[in-house]
Amino acid sequence: MSDTSHGEHGRPPTPAERWAAFRKSPFLPATVLTLIIAAAAGLFAGSYTYAMANPTPHTIPTAIVGAHDQPGARRFVAGMEKALAASLKLRPYATLGAAEEAVDDQKVFAVLDVPPGANSVTLYVSAATGATVAQVLVESAEKVGHATGVPVAIHDLKPLQKGDPRGLAIFYISLAAVIVGFVGAIQLSVQASGLNPLERIAFTAVYALLGGFVIAAVVDWMLGALHLPFVESWMILALTMFTSGMVFTMFNTLFGRWAMIPTWSLMVLLGNPSSGGAVSWPLLPSALGVIGRWLPPGASVNAQHTAVYFSGHQHAFPFLVLAGWAVVSCAVFWTWRHRHPGGREVRPAHAAP
């Protein structure tokens, strides 16, 4: 007697049935996530390597004071542009004081002073404006001065703080604020998914304020790596964390569980290498140098950099960029809050007996 008890269950599933079962299983998102993580690892390494492995100047805004039409000055400038394979983009100023003010306003990265009647030049760099740019200028100026026979004296108008000899501390604290900012929003979406929209925004603001305070306190009070204008630096870090958290919340509203992909791409793959924190913008590929100033990481670095080294010369632009991203993110989240995977039902109160 033949065994037919298994019926349809006895035949192997068709490819279409296997695919349908796979799509309904947790293995599909796990497989997609595995591929995305692998790709993200390569893109992460590639984006930083592309931006930082071989920094090359394109144009370096430079103030020039004095008799810049003298033969020695012309030889030196021509030699510098040849050595750098870039234009110095000279901007004449009437006095050294006016040129130093332009450095404080971060309009120029260096000052070239040419005394009348002298066959020598003085190059003033500003490590605080851009440590990598200052390093490139100093190395090139020493070689060019020797090659052209023009004596060069080099001074640093704005040296870096002793606890930050490479000028990277501001980049690191801004990076911490960016990453912890959206990781905090991720954890709220997982661990506190029942938060309603206003509650979610409020908790994002609270952890941003606390997180910004702790970052500033650790770097300044505990480690002494940077002497910060504490309240201003704290508020910049808090605004950065809040903006980063709300950017993830916006993408979580628009893309659901895949929100990490656009968040990571915007804030880490594109935003951090182009921020100017590790490599100053004149040394970045030109497109990154322009884009970076309009993204939250670059705005955070710019605002923090000015607060620490150029007190009294703060610009509104980086704050407008951070606030703009925060407002847009909050507006998108609020407008389409019904699509956000979190929240809870609000039940009407029981009528009084």
Short mmCIF file of the C-alpha atoms (twelve columns), coordinates in Angstrom:
data_MODEL
# 
_entry.id   MODEL 
# 
loop_
_atom_site.group_PDB 
_atom_site.id 
_atom_site.type_symbol 
_atom_site.label_atom_id 
_atom_site.label_alt_id 
_atom_site.label_comp_id 
_atom_site.label_asym_id 
_atom_site.label_seq_id 
_atom_site.Cartn_x 
_atom_site.Cartn_y 
_atom_site.Cartn_z 
_atom_site.pdbx_PDB_model_num 
ATOM 1   C CA . MET A 1   0.000   0.000  0.000  1 
ATOM 2   C CA . SER A 2   1.517   3.333  -1.071 1 
ATOM 3   C CA . ASP A 3   2.049   6.066  1.486  1 
ATOM 4   C CA . THR A 4   0.187   9.198  0.373  1 
ATOM 5   C CA . SER A 5   -0.364  10.634 3.824  1 
ATOM 6   C CA . HIS A 6   1.941   13.589 3.245  1 
ATOM 7   C CA . GLY A 7   0.139   14.787 0.097  1 
ATOM 8   C CA . GLU A 8   1.286   18.193 -0.977 1 
ATOM 9   C CA . HIS A 9   3.724   18.357 1.951  1 
ATOM 10  C CA . GLY A 10  5.712   15.530 0.440  1 
ATOM 11  C CA . ARG A 11  6.841   17.402 -2.690 1 
ATOM 12  C CA . PRO A 12  9.806   19.783 -2.624 1 
ATOM 13  C CA . PRO A 13  8.833   23.486 -2.733 1 
ATOM 14  C CA . THR A 14  9.139   25.317 -6.021 1 
ATOM 15  C CA . PRO A 15  11.628  28.195 -6.446 1 
ATOM 16  C CA . ALA A 16  8.747   30.667 -6.280 1 
ATOM 17  C CA . GLU A 17  7.574   29.166 -2.999 1 
ATOM 18  C CA . ARG A 18  11.101  29.198 -1.611 1 
ATOM 19  C CA . TRP A 19  11.458  32.898 -2.549 1 
ATOM 20  C CA . ALA A 20  8.086   33.738 -1.010 1 
ATOM 21  C CA . ALA A 21  9.065   32.008 2.228  1 
ATOM 22  C CA . PHE A 22  12.455  33.736 2.224  1 
ATOM 23  C CA . ARG A 23  10.818  37.148 1.772  1 
ATOM 24  C CA . LYS A 24  8.595   36.544 4.797  1 
ATOM 25  C CA . SER A 25  11.438  35.279 6.962  1 
ATOM 26  C CA . PRO A 26  13.924  37.371 8.999  1 
ATOM 27  C CA . PHE A 27  16.678  36.103 6.699  1 
ATOM 28  C CA . LEU A 28  15.908  38.627 3.921  1 
ATOM 29  C CA . PRO A 29  16.492  41.791 5.987  1 
ATOM 30  C CA . ALA A 30  19.470  40.077 7.674  1 
ATOM 31  C CA . THR A 31  21.001  39.318 4.266  1 
ATOM 32  C CA . VAL A 32  20.347  42.828 2.974  1 
ATOM 33  C CA . LEU A 33  21.803  44.308 6.156  1 
ATOM 34  C CA . THR A 34  24.915  42.129 5.838  1 
ATOM 35  C CA . LEU A 35  25.535  43.395 2.314  1 
ATOM 36  C CA . ILE A 36  24.880  46.998 3.348  1 
ATOM 37  C CA . ILE A 37  27.309  46.759 6.280  1 
ATOM 38  C CA . ALA A 38  30.014  45.336 4.026  1 
ATOM 39  C CA . ALA A 39  29.470  48.110 1.483  1 
ATOM 40  C CA . ALA A 40  29.382  50.762 4.222  1 
ATOM 41  C CA . ALA A 41  32.721  49.566 5.588  1 
ATOM 42  C CA . GLY A 42  34.366  50.025 2.204  1 
ATOM 43  C CA . LEU A 43  32.677  53.363 1.579  1 
ATOM 44  C CA . PHE A 44  33.642  54.603 5.046  1 
ATOM 45  C CA . ALA A 45  37.312  53.781 4.484  1 
ATOM 46  C CA . GLY A 46  37.179  55.112 0.936  1 
ATOM 47  C CA . SER A 47  35.556  58.443 1.812  1 
ATOM 48  C CA . TYR A 48  38.137  59.263 4.472  1 
ATOM 49  C CA . THR A 49  41.032  58.045 2.328  1 
ATOM 50  C CA . TYR A 50  39.838  60.100 -0.635 1 
ATOM 51  C CA . ALA A 51  39.577  63.242 1.472  1 
ATOM 52  C CA . MET A 52  42.638  62.869 3.686  1 
ATOM 53  C CA . ALA A 53  45.234  60.491 2.265  1 
ATOM 54  C CA . ASN A 54  46.840  62.990 -0.112 1 
ATOM 55  C CA . PRO A 55  45.681  66.525 0.732  1 
ATOM 56  C CA . THR A 56  46.499  68.861 -2.157 1 
ATOM 57  C CA . PRO A 57  45.951  72.626 -2.164 1 
ATOM 58  C CA . HIS A 58  43.932  74.266 -4.921 1 
ATOM 59  C CA . THR A 59  43.707  77.901 -3.865 1 
ATOM 60  C CA . ILE A 60  44.941  79.339 -0.572 1 
ATOM 61  C CA . PRO A 61  43.587  82.815 0.286  1 
ATOM 62  C CA . THR A 62  46.629  84.819 1.378  1 
ATOM 63  C CA . ALA A 63  46.947  88.423 2.509  1 
ATOM 64  C CA . ILE A 64  49.886  90.446 1.187  1 
ATOM 65  C CA . VAL A 65  51.242  93.613 2.750  1 
ATOM 66  C CA . GLY A 66  53.953  95.985 1.546  1 
ATOM 67  C CA . ALA A 67  55.872  96.197 -1.735 1 
ATOM 68  C CA . HIS A 68  54.558  93.037 -3.324 1 
ATOM 69  C CA . ASP A 69  55.647  94.165 -6.804 1 
ATOM 70  C CA . GLN A 70  59.349  93.860 -5.907 1 
ATOM 71  C CA . PRO A 71  61.325  91.262 -7.929 1 
ATOM 72  C CA . GLY A 72  62.126  89.193 -4.851 1 
ATOM 73  C CA . ALA A 73  58.491  89.040 -3.802 1 
ATOM 74  C CA . ARG A 74  57.388  88.077 -7.315 1 
ATOM 75  C CA . ARG A 75  59.995  85.301 -7.446 1 
ATOM 76  C CA . PHE A 76  58.939  84.004 -4.058 1 
ATOM 77  C CA . VAL A 77  55.207  84.005 -4.906 1 
ATOM 78  C CA . ALA A 78  55.848  82.304 -8.260 1 
ATOM 79  C CA . GLY A 79  58.032  79.714 -6.550 1 
ATOM 80  C CA . MET A 80  55.381  79.053 -3.898 1 
ATOM 81  C CA . GLU A 81  52.637  78.556 -6.486 1 
ATOM 82  C CA . LYS A 82  54.869  76.185 -8.437 1 
ATOM 83  C CA . ALA A 83  55.826  74.228 -5.315 1 
ATOM 84  C CA . LEU A 84  52.222  74.006 -4.130 1 
ATOM 85  C CA . ALA A 85  50.784  73.484 -7.624 1 
ATOM 86  C CA . ALA A 86  48.139  75.965 -6.490 1 
ATOM 87  C CA . SER A 87  47.329  79.645 -6.513 1 
ATOM 88  C CA . LEU A 88  47.970  81.706 -3.381 1 
ATOM 89  C CA . LYS A 89  45.036  83.976 -4.304 1 
ATOM 90  C CA . LEU A 90  46.710  87.124 -2.979 1 
ATOM 91  C CA . ARG A 91  44.576  89.819 -1.336 1 
ATOM 92  C CA . PRO A 92  46.356  93.139 -0.719 1 
ATOM 93  C CA . TYR A 93  45.967  94.900 2.650  1 
ATOM 94  C CA . ALA A 94  47.260  98.327 3.604  1 
ATOM 95  C CA . THR A 95  48.718  97.330 6.972  1 
ATOM 96  C CA . LEU A 96  49.828  94.230 8.812  1 
ATOM 97  C CA . GLY A 97  47.131  94.911 11.413 1 
ATOM 98  C CA . ALA A 98  44.425  94.832 8.753  1 
ATOM 99  C CA . ALA A 99  45.822  91.580 7.398  1 
ATOM 100 C CA . GLU A 100 45.862  90.052 10.891 1 
ATOM 101 C CA . GLU A 101 42.212  91.087 11.292 1 
ATOM 102 C CA . ALA A 102 41.462  89.177 8.073  1 
ATOM 103 C CA . VAL A 103 43.144  86.131 9.631  1 
ATOM 104 C CA . ASP A 104 40.930  86.487 12.718 1 
ATOM 105 C CA . ASP A 105 37.878  86.686 10.460 1 
ATOM 106 C CA . GLN A 106 39.163  83.535 8.691  1 
ATOM 107 C CA . LYS A 107 39.149  85.255 5.318  1 
ATOM 108 C CA . VAL A 108 42.800  84.349 4.697  1 
ATOM 109 C CA . PHE A 109 45.063  81.523 5.849  1 
ATOM 110 C CA . ALA A 110 48.373  83.396 5.808  1 
ATOM 111 C CA . VAL A 111 49.965  86.830 5.489  1 
ATOM 112 C CA . LEU A 112 52.941  87.653 3.266  1 
ATOM 113 C CA . ASP A 113 54.741  90.807 4.399  1 
ATOM 114 C CA . VAL A 114 57.213  92.382 1.934  1 
ATOM 115 C CA . PRO A 115 59.212  95.279 3.463  1 
ATOM 116 C CA . PRO A 116 59.927  98.069 0.938  1 
ATOM 117 C CA . GLY A 117 63.468  97.960 -0.438 1 
ATOM 118 C CA . ALA A 118 64.322  94.640 1.199  1 
ATOM 119 C CA . ASN A 119 65.114  91.430 -0.652 1 
ATOM 120 C CA . SER A 120 63.300  89.333 1.954  1 
ATOM 121 C CA . VAL A 121 59.780  88.360 2.968  1 
ATOM 122 C CA . THR A 122 58.020  87.429 6.172  1 
ATOM 123 C CA . LEU A 123 55.380  84.732 6.059  1 
ATOM 124 C CA . TYR A 124 52.810  84.682 8.844  1 
ATOM 125 C CA . VAL A 125 50.861  81.443 9.019  1 
ATOM 126 C CA . SER A 126 47.949  80.597 11.296 1 
ATOM 127 C CA . ALA A 127 47.932  77.022 12.572 1 
ATOM 128 C CA . ALA A 128 44.622  77.670 14.308 1 
ATOM 129 C CA . THR A 129 43.003  78.641 11.000 1 
ATOM 130 C CA . GLY A 130 44.145  75.423 9.385  1 
ATOM 131 C CA . ALA A 131 46.942  73.266 10.796 1 
ATOM 132 C CA . THR A 132 47.386  71.271 7.604  1 
ATOM 133 C CA . VAL A 133 47.495  74.423 5.466  1 
ATOM 134 C CA . ALA A 134 50.026  76.044 7.801  1 
ATOM 135 C CA . GLN A 135 52.209  72.938 7.650  1 
ATOM 136 C CA . VAL A 136 52.146  72.858 3.845  1 
ATOM 137 C CA . LEU A 137 52.940  76.582 3.627  1 
ATOM 138 C CA . VAL A 138 55.849  76.393 6.071  1 
ATOM 139 C CA . GLU A 139 57.435  73.382 4.347  1 
ATOM 140 C CA . SER A 140 57.093  74.967 0.909  1 
ATOM 141 C CA . ALA A 141 58.262  78.431 2.016  1 
ATOM 142 C CA . GLU A 142 61.510  77.084 3.443  1 
ATOM 143 C CA . LYS A 143 62.331  75.252 0.210  1 
ATOM 144 C CA . VAL A 144 61.262  78.101 -2.072 1 
ATOM 145 C CA . GLY A 145 63.192  80.704 -0.084 1 
ATOM 146 C CA . HIS A 146 66.357  78.647 -0.446 1 
ATOM 147 C CA . ALA A 147 65.760  77.977 -4.152 1 
ATOM 148 C CA . THR A 148 64.988  81.598 -5.074 1 
ATOM 149 C CA . GLY A 149 67.585  83.224 -2.849 1 
ATOM 150 C CA . VAL A 150 64.897  85.200 -1.005 1 
ATOM 151 C CA . PRO A 151 65.348  85.057 2.801  1 
ATOM 152 C CA . VAL A 152 62.093  84.030 4.509  1 
ATOM 153 C CA . ALA A 153 61.135  84.586 8.138  1 
ATOM 154 C CA . ILE A 154 58.185  82.474 9.314  1 
ATOM 155 C CA . HIS A 155 55.913  83.241 12.267 1 
ATOM 156 C CA . ASP A 156 52.712  81.659 13.561 1 
ATOM 157 C CA . LEU A 157 50.055  84.275 14.300 1 
ATOM 158 C CA . LYS A 158 47.596  81.828 15.885 1 
ATOM 159 C CA . PRO A 159 49.346  78.748 17.277 1 
ATOM 160 C CA . LEU A 160 47.361  75.735 18.402 1 
ATOM 161 C CA . GLN A 161 46.812  75.014 22.077 1 
ATOM 162 C CA . LYS A 162 49.459  72.854 23.750 1 
ATOM 163 C CA . GLY A 163 47.021  70.034 24.416 1 
ATOM 164 C CA . ASP A 164 46.089  69.846 20.745 1 
ATOM 165 C CA . PRO A 165 49.357  69.965 18.751 1 
ATOM 166 C CA . ARG A 166 47.799  68.521 15.577 1 
ATOM 167 C CA . GLY A 167 44.611  70.544 15.694 1 
ATOM 168 C CA . LEU A 168 42.380  67.460 15.671 1 
ATOM 169 C CA . ALA A 169 40.615  67.780 19.031 1 
ATOM 170 C CA . ILE A 170 37.831  69.969 17.636 1 
ATOM 171 C CA . PHE A 171 37.230  67.447 14.858 1 
ATOM 172 C CA . TYR A 172 37.014  64.621 17.383 1 
ATOM 173 C CA . ILE A 173 34.576  66.328 19.741 1 
ATOM 174 C CA . SER A 174 32.384  67.334 16.793 1 
ATOM 175 C CA . LEU A 175 32.546  63.776 15.456 1 
ATOM 176 C CA . ALA A 176 31.488  62.477 18.873 1 
ATOM 177 C CA . ALA A 177 28.525  64.862 18.941 1 
ATOM 178 C CA . VAL A 178 27.429  63.840 15.435 1 
ATOM 179 C CA . ILE A 179 27.653  60.074 15.949 1 
ATOM 180 C CA . VAL A 180 26.304  59.951 19.504 1 
ATOM 181 C CA . GLY A 181 23.552  62.320 18.399 1 
ATOM 182 C CA . PHE A 182 22.049  59.924 15.880 1 
ATOM 183 C CA . VAL A 183 22.922  56.803 17.890 1 
ATOM 184 C CA . GLY A 184 20.868  58.309 20.718 1 
ATOM 185 C CA . ALA A 185 17.923  58.739 18.353 1 
ATOM 186 C CA . ILE A 186 18.330  55.129 17.213 1 
ATOM 187 C CA . GLN A 187 18.233  53.933 20.807 1 
ATOM 188 C CA . LEU A 188 15.132  56.023 21.531 1 
ATOM 189 C CA . SER A 189 13.420  54.395 18.569 1 
ATOM 190 C CA . VAL A 190 14.341  50.918 19.857 1 
ATOM 191 C CA . GLN A 191 14.197  51.242 23.640 1 
ATOM 192 C CA . ALA A 192 11.488  53.913 23.915 1 
ATOM 193 C CA . SER A 193 9.413   53.302 20.815 1 
ATOM 194 C CA . GLY A 194 6.247   54.374 22.628 1 
ATOM 195 C CA . LEU A 195 7.277   58.024 22.821 1 
ATOM 196 C CA . ASN A 196 4.883   60.382 21.085 1 
ATOM 197 C CA . PRO A 197 6.287   63.022 18.670 1 
ATOM 198 C CA . LEU A 198 6.637   65.896 21.145 1 
ATOM 199 C CA . GLU A 199 8.089   63.559 23.753 1 
ATOM 200 C CA . ARG A 200 10.605  62.212 21.227 1 
ATOM 201 C CA . ILE A 201 11.750  65.720 20.285 1 
ATOM 202 C CA . ALA A 202 11.962  66.700 23.962 1 
ATOM 203 C CA . PHE A 203 14.071  63.685 24.949 1 
ATOM 204 C CA . THR A 204 16.346  64.274 21.959 1 
ATOM 205 C CA . ALA A 205 16.887  67.844 23.169 1 
ATOM 206 C CA . VAL A 206 17.545  66.679 26.744 1 
ATOM 207 C CA . TYR A 207 20.151  64.054 25.851 1 
ATOM 208 C CA . ALA A 208 21.757  66.586 23.463 1 
ATOM 209 C CA . LEU A 209 22.122  69.135 26.275 1 
ATOM 210 C CA . LEU A 210 23.492  66.553 28.701 1 
ATOM 211 C CA . GLY A 211 25.746  64.921 26.102 1 
ATOM 212 C CA . GLY A 212 27.176  68.231 24.941 1 
ATOM 213 C CA . PHE A 213 27.951  69.183 28.530 1 
ATOM 214 C CA . VAL A 214 29.723  65.889 29.220 1 
ATOM 215 C CA . ILE A 215 31.818  66.071 26.026 1 
ATOM 216 C CA . ALA A 216 32.961  69.611 26.852 1 
ATOM 217 C CA . ALA A 217 33.626  68.749 30.509 1 
ATOM 218 C CA . VAL A 218 35.710  65.675 29.671 1 
ATOM 219 C CA . VAL A 219 37.817  67.427 27.020 1 
ATOM 220 C CA . ASP A 220 38.366  70.636 29.012 1 
ATOM 221 C CA . TRP A 221 38.047  69.934 32.735 1 
ATOM 222 C CA . MET A 222 39.106  66.291 32.898 1 
ATOM 223 C CA . LEU A 223 41.706  65.916 30.124 1 
ATOM 224 C CA . GLY A 224 42.772  69.531 29.668 1 
ATOM 225 C CA . ALA A 225 43.236  68.897 25.942 1 
ATOM 226 C CA . LEU A 226 41.441  72.112 24.966 1 
ATOM 227 C CA . HIS A 227 40.652  75.248 26.911 1 
ATOM 228 C CA . LEU A 228 37.093  75.869 25.758 1 
ATOM 229 C CA . PRO A 229 34.820  78.883 26.025 1 
ATOM 230 C CA . PHE A 230 32.693  76.457 27.974 1 
ATOM 231 C CA . VAL A 231 29.122  77.666 27.546 1 
ATOM 232 C CA . GLU A 232 29.534  78.496 23.852 1 
ATOM 233 C CA . SER A 233 31.257  75.184 23.089 1 
ATOM 234 C CA . TRP A 234 28.632  73.294 25.115 1 
ATOM 235 C CA . MET A 235 25.780  74.916 23.180 1 
ATOM 236 C CA . ILE A 236 27.457  74.150 19.823 1 
ATOM 237 C CA . LEU A 237 27.882  70.499 20.806 1 
ATOM 238 C CA . ALA A 238 24.295  70.312 22.084 1 
ATOM 239 C CA . LEU A 239 22.912  71.838 18.868 1 
ATOM 240 C CA . THR A 240 25.034  69.397 16.857 1 
ATOM 241 C CA . MET A 241 23.746  66.400 18.816 1 
ATOM 242 C CA . PHE A 242 20.141  67.556 18.570 1 
ATOM 243 C CA . THR A 243 20.430  68.175 14.825 1 
ATOM 244 C CA . SER A 244 22.057  64.798 14.248 1 
ATOM 245 C CA . GLY A 245 19.390  63.029 16.309 1 
ATOM 246 C CA . MET A 246 16.554  64.754 14.462 1 
ATOM 247 C CA . VAL A 247 18.120  63.978 11.076 1 
ATOM 248 C CA . PHE A 248 17.901  60.273 11.942 1 
ATOM 249 C CA . THR A 249 14.347  60.736 13.235 1 
ATOM 250 C CA . MET A 250 13.397  62.412 9.954  1 
ATOM 251 C CA . PHE A 251 14.856  59.567 7.918  1 
ATOM 252 C CA . ASN A 252 13.226  57.034 10.244 1 
ATOM 253 C CA . THR A 253 9.901   58.685 9.430  1 
ATOM 254 C CA . LEU A 254 10.567  58.585 5.689  1 
ATOM 255 C CA . PHE A 255 12.364  55.230 5.329  1 
ATOM 256 C CA . GLY A 256 11.434  53.218 8.408  1 
ATOM 257 C CA . ARG A 257 13.928  50.564 9.483  1 
ATOM 258 C CA . TRP A 258 16.367  51.522 6.703  1 
ATOM 259 C CA . ALA A 259 16.856  55.055 8.086  1 
ATOM 260 C CA . MET A 260 20.432  54.286 9.085  1 
ATOM 261 C CA . ILE A 261 21.512  54.188 5.428  1 
ATOM 262 C CA . PRO A 262 20.787  57.842 4.522  1 
ATOM 263 C CA . THR A 263 21.799  59.009 8.012  1 
ATOM 264 C CA . TRP A 264 25.191  57.302 7.865  1 
ATOM 265 C CA . SER A 265 25.737  58.409 4.264  1 
ATOM 266 C CA . LEU A 266 24.949  62.056 4.960  1 
ATOM 267 C CA . MET A 267 26.523  62.521 8.374  1 
ATOM 268 C CA . VAL A 268 29.518  60.148 8.292  1 
ATOM 269 C CA . LEU A 269 30.444  59.151 4.745  1 
ATOM 270 C CA . LEU A 270 29.985  62.645 3.302  1 
ATOM 271 C CA . GLY A 271 29.725  65.056 6.229  1 
ATOM 272 C CA . ASN A 272 32.713  64.194 8.394  1 
ATOM 273 C CA . PRO A 273 35.453  63.908 5.723  1 
ATOM 274 C CA . SER A 274 34.286  67.196 4.184  1 
ATOM 275 C CA . SER A 275 33.968  69.051 7.501  1 
ATOM 276 C CA . GLY A 276 37.430  70.612 7.364  1 
ATOM 277 C CA . GLY A 277 38.226  69.300 10.834 1 
ATOM 278 C CA . ALA A 278 40.954  66.815 9.940  1 
ATOM 279 C CA . VAL A 279 42.044  68.445 6.658  1 
ATOM 280 C CA . SER A 280 41.407  72.158 6.052  1 
ATOM 281 C CA . TRP A 281 39.049  72.954 3.182  1 
ATOM 282 C CA . PRO A 282 41.739  74.398 0.805  1 
ATOM 283 C CA . LEU A 283 43.386  70.956 0.820  1 
ATOM 284 C CA . LEU A 284 40.197  68.962 0.263  1 
ATOM 285 C CA . PRO A 285 38.928  67.965 -3.176 1 
ATOM 286 C CA . SER A 286 37.120  71.102 -4.332 1 
ATOM 287 C CA . ALA A 287 33.617  69.597 -4.321 1 
ATOM 288 C CA . LEU A 288 33.988  68.345 -0.744 1 
ATOM 289 C CA . GLY A 289 35.337  71.718 0.379  1 
ATOM 290 C CA . VAL A 290 32.158  73.412 -0.842 1 
ATOM 291 C CA . ILE A 291 29.617  70.780 0.221  1 
ATOM 292 C CA . GLY A 292 31.063  70.293 3.695  1 
ATOM 293 C CA . ARG A 293 30.187  73.770 4.923  1 
ATOM 294 C CA . TRP A 294 26.487  73.131 4.252  1 
ATOM 295 C CA . LEU A 295 26.304  69.881 6.238  1 
ATOM 296 C CA . PRO A 296 25.930  69.558 10.033 1 
ATOM 297 C CA . PRO A 297 29.423  68.119 10.731 1 
ATOM 298 C CA . GLY A 298 31.152  70.921 8.815  1 
ATOM 299 C CA . ALA A 299 28.981  73.577 10.407 1 
ATOM 300 C CA . SER A 300 29.747  72.177 13.866 1 
ATOM 301 C CA . VAL A 301 33.509  72.145 13.235 1 
ATOM 302 C CA . ASN A 302 33.429  75.701 11.860 1 
ATOM 303 C CA . ALA A 303 31.437  77.095 14.784 1 
ATOM 304 C CA . GLN A 304 33.557  75.276 17.375 1 
ATOM 305 C CA . HIS A 305 36.806  76.241 15.677 1 
ATOM 306 C CA . THR A 306 35.899  79.933 15.738 1 
ATOM 307 C CA . ALA A 307 34.681  79.748 19.336 1 
ATOM 308 C CA . VAL A 308 37.938  78.211 20.566 1 
ATOM 309 C CA . TYR A 309 40.523  80.172 18.574 1 
ATOM 310 C CA . PHE A 310 38.853  83.337 17.277 1 
ATOM 311 C CA . SER A 311 36.766  84.724 20.127 1 
ATOM 312 C CA . GLY A 312 34.801  87.764 19.057 1 
ATOM 313 C CA . HIS A 313 34.844  86.777 15.386 1 
ATOM 314 C CA . GLN A 314 32.051  84.180 15.393 1 
ATOM 315 C CA . HIS A 315 29.993  83.872 12.210 1 
ATOM 316 C CA . ALA A 316 26.248  83.241 11.932 1 
ATOM 317 C CA . PHE A 317 26.532  80.901 8.945  1 
ATOM 318 C CA . PRO A 318 27.419  77.621 10.743 1 
ATOM 319 C CA . PHE A 319 24.631  78.169 13.280 1 
ATOM 320 C CA . LEU A 320 22.145  78.836 10.484 1 
ATOM 321 C CA . VAL A 321 23.212  75.583 8.812  1 
ATOM 322 C CA . LEU A 322 22.761  73.554 12.011 1 
ATOM 323 C CA . ALA A 323 19.472  75.253 12.854 1 
ATOM 324 C CA . GLY A 324 18.236  74.825 9.276  1 
ATOM 325 C CA . TRP A 325 18.839  71.070 9.325  1 
ATOM 326 C CA . ALA A 326 17.230  70.802 12.767 1 
ATOM 327 C CA . VAL A 327 14.131  72.778 11.747 1 
ATOM 328 C CA . VAL A 328 13.678  70.886 8.488  1 
ATOM 329 C CA . SER A 329 14.128  67.529 10.239 1 
ATOM 330 C CA . CYS A 330 11.612  68.427 12.953 1 
ATOM 331 C CA . ALA A 331 9.143   69.735 10.360 1 
ATOM 332 C CA . VAL A 332 9.347   66.582 8.240  1 
ATOM 333 C CA . PHE A 333 9.012   64.369 11.312 1 
ATOM 334 C CA . TRP A 334 6.038   66.346 12.612 1 
ATOM 335 C CA . THR A 335 4.281   66.543 9.240  1 
ATOM 336 C CA . TRP A 336 4.521   62.799 8.604  1 
ATOM 337 C CA . ARG A 337 4.567   61.686 12.252 1 
ATOM 338 C CA . HIS A 338 1.839   59.137 11.506 1 
ATOM 339 C CA . ARG A 339 4.423   57.246 9.415  1 
ATOM 340 C CA . HIS A 340 6.982   57.078 12.210 1 
ATOM 341 C CA . PRO A 341 7.250   53.517 13.569 1 
ATOM 342 C CA . GLY A 342 7.072   54.748 17.178 1 
ATOM 343 C CA . GLY A 343 4.344   56.338 19.265 1 
ATOM 344 C CA . ARG A 344 1.436   54.972 21.229 1 
ATOM 345 C CA . GLU A 345 -2.319  55.246 21.102 1 
ATOM 346 C CA . VAL A 346 -3.846  58.037 23.139 1 
ATOM 347 C CA . ARG A 347 -6.943  56.599 24.773 1 
ATOM 348 C CA . PRO A 348 -9.748  58.920 25.845 1 
ATOM 349 C CA . ALA A 349 -10.190 59.326 29.556 1 
ATOM 350 C CA . HIS A 350 -12.998 57.343 31.168 1 
ATOM 351 C CA . ALA A 351 -16.151 59.334 31.746 1 
ATOM 352 C CA . ALA A 352 -16.869 60.177 35.348 1 
ATOM 353 C CA . PRO A 353 -19.585 57.966 36.893 1 
# 
